[in-house]
Amino acid sequence: MSETQAGAEYVRAITALPADRRTRSAFQDLVLRFASPGASLFDFGAGPGIDARFYAERGFSVGAYDVDPVMCNYFSDYCGDLIQAGHIALDSGTYRDFIGRCNSWGGRRPDLITSNFAPLNLIENLGELFRAFHALSAPQGKVLASVLSPYYIGDMKYGWWWRNLARLWQDGHYSVRGVQAPIVRRRLADLAAQSAPYFTLTRVFSGCALSSSRQTAGVHSKSPGRAAWLRLTTCRYMFLLFEKDPRASTNR
């Protein structure tokens, strides 16, 4: 895409392809698996509210945040009835303001923070964000995030993939220019390091439809086998489950 898409344009783009619809459905299925009935969810980078509405219609209490005002306007219209009923609360404003508010969050603390379709790839300082997630979330909170996979073989046709391959293995990450912000792709080890000490990366899931019990079980992040790596190379996205370390302190 040569220019930023938001609101209705983004919805048309993100729902047009069957692969994107299957990816969203696979992520939502994982949310239903890890969130207890009636749990409190927080959707970071919520976009137009597609996921937030899905969660609220299934009985979850939903908080959401997005930085883009056009997205937030669409979200407010699309989820207006659920916002008015008190099932969804939308937070907006600058990213810096959001980070600051996490330390003094006044509402119900989420049991699960979700982030679908790769908002985390737009965050350069993930350590700061996970620190904020730690302050925001409930004591046994989790984070389930969809990120762009640096291992996806479909990207091998692009010159930028080859130009950055050495940086990926040496530094653990690299960034390429995006429409909204630099897009950062990270190895699993780098993602685990960025989330520590506030969260531990415990499971990695293929971003393709979860069609088998092995795929649904996910991959142990510390010891993925050869077959698991193969599955990760065939999908554009990876789904990552982080579990909160209640012993970590954000007062530093």
Secondary structure as UniProt FT lines:
FT   HELIX           7..16
FT   HELIX           18..34
FT   TURN            37..38
FT   STRAND          40..44
FT   TURN            47..48
FT   HELIX           50..56
FT   TURN            57..59
FT   STRAND          61..65
FT   HELIX           69..78
FT   HELIX           80..84
FT   TURN            85..86
FT   STRAND          88..91
FT   HELIX           95..102
FT   TURN            103..104
FT   STRAND          112..115
FT   HELIX           119..122
FT   HELIX           126..136
FT   TURN            139..140
FT   STRAND          142..148
FT   TURN            150..151
FT   HELIX           153..157
FT   HELIX           159..163
FT   HELIX           165..171
FT   STRAND          173..176
FT   STRAND          183..186
FT   HELIX           188..195
FT   TURN            196..198
FT   STRAND          199..206
FT   HELIX           213..217
FT   STRAND          219..220
FT   TURN            221..222
FT   HELIX           226..233
FT   STRAND          237..244
FT   TURN            246..247
//
